[in-house]
Amino acid sequence: MAHYIIAEISIADREEYALYEAGFMAIFSRYQGTMLAVEEQPELLEGEWPHSRTVLVEFPNREQALAWYQSEDYQALASHRKRASNGNLVLIKGL
C-alpha cells in the first residue's frame, strides 16, 4: 500500500537549505520515492499555513518510506535541513 510523507517547512537559511536540496534526489531515488508536489505558496482554503514550503512524496509502502527516512545517508543530509529550517513531517498511508 502506498505511503506518503507530507512536510511543512519554514526555511530560515536558504543557502544552508540549498545544500540539502543538492543531495536530496540522489538518496531519495534509491528508495523508490516519487516526488508529487513541492509548493512555496499553497492556496490556503482554511485555517493557517505559516510554512514557506510544502512537500508531498510517495513511496510504494511504509517500509520503503521508513528505510529512506531512517537511512544514515538521509539523516546526514537532513542535518542541513534541520539547521536551515523547522517544520513538521508526517507519514500517512494511502487508501
C-alpha positions as CSV (number, residue, x, y, z in Angstrom):
1,M,0.0,0.0,0.0
2,A,1.4,3.4,-1.0
3,H,2.5,5.7,1.9
4,Y,3.0,9.4,1.7
5,I,5.2,11.9,3.6
6,I,3.9,15.4,3.9
7,A,6.4,18.0,5.0
8,E,5.6,21.6,6.2
9,I,8.8,23.5,6.3
10,S,9.7,27.1,7.2
11,I,13.1,27.9,5.7
12,A,15.2,30.4,7.6
13,D,18.6,29.9,5.8
14,R,18.2,29.4,2.0
15,E,21.9,28.9,1.5
16,E,22.1,26.0,4.0
17,Y,18.9,24.6,2.7
18,A,20.3,24.5,-0.8
19,L,22.9,22.0,0.5
20,Y,20.1,19.7,1.5
21,E,18.3,20.2,-1.9
22,A,21.5,19.4,-3.8
23,G,21.8,15.9,-2.3
24,F,18.2,15.1,-1.9
25,M,17.2,13.3,-5.1
26,A,20.3,11.0,-5.2
27,I,19.3,9.5,-1.9
28,F,15.5,9.7,-2.4
29,S,15.6,7.8,-5.7
30,R,17.3,4.8,-4.1
31,Y,14.1,4.1,-2.1
32,Q,11.6,4.2,-5.0
33,G,10.2,7.5,-3.9
34,T,8.2,9.7,-6.2
35,M,8.1,13.5,-5.8
36,L,4.5,14.5,-6.1
37,A,4.5,18.2,-5.1
38,V,6.8,21.0,-3.9
39,E,5.0,24.2,-3.3
40,E,6.3,27.5,-2.0
41,Q,2.8,29.2,-2.0
42,P,0.0,26.7,-1.5
43,E,-3.5,28.0,-1.9
44,L,-4.9,28.3,1.6
45,L,-8.5,27.1,1.8
46,E,-9.0,27.0,5.6
47,G,-7.0,27.8,8.7
48,E,-3.4,28.9,8.8
49,W,-0.4,27.7,6.9
50,P,2.7,29.6,8.2
51,H,5.2,27.5,6.3
52,S,7.3,28.6,3.4
53,R,7.4,25.2,1.7
54,T,5.1,22.2,1.5
55,V,6.3,18.8,0.1
56,L,4.4,15.7,-0.8
57,V,6.2,12.5,-1.6
58,E,5.0,8.9,-2.3
59,F,6.6,5.6,-1.5
60,P,5.3,2.2,-2.6
61,N,5.0,1.1,1.0
62,R,5.7,2.0,4.6
63,E,8.9,0.0,4.7
64,Q,10.5,2.0,1.9
65,A,9.4,5.3,3.4
66,L,11.0,4.5,6.7
67,A,14.1,2.9,5.2
68,W,14.6,6.2,3.3
69,Y,13.9,8.4,6.3
70,Q,16.0,6.4,8.7
71,S,18.9,5.8,6.4
72,E,22.3,7.0,7.5
73,D,22.7,8.9,4.2
74,Y,19.4,10.7,4.5
75,Q,19.9,11.6,8.2
76,A,23.3,13.0,7.4
77,L,21.8,15.1,4.6
78,A,18.9,16.1,6.8
79,S,21.2,17.9,9.2
80,H,21.4,20.7,6.6
81,R,17.6,20.9,6.5
82,K,17.4,20.9,10.3
83,R,19.9,23.7,10.6
84,A,18.2,25.8,7.9
85,S,14.6,25.3,8.8
86,N,12.0,24.0,11.1
87,G,8.9,22.1,10.3
88,N,6.7,19.0,10.6
89,L,6.8,15.7,8.7
90,V,4.1,13.1,8.8
91,L,3.8,9.6,7.3
92,I,0.3,8.6,6.1
93,K,-0.9,5.5,4.4
94,G,-2.9,5.6,1.1
95,L,-6.3,4.1,0.6
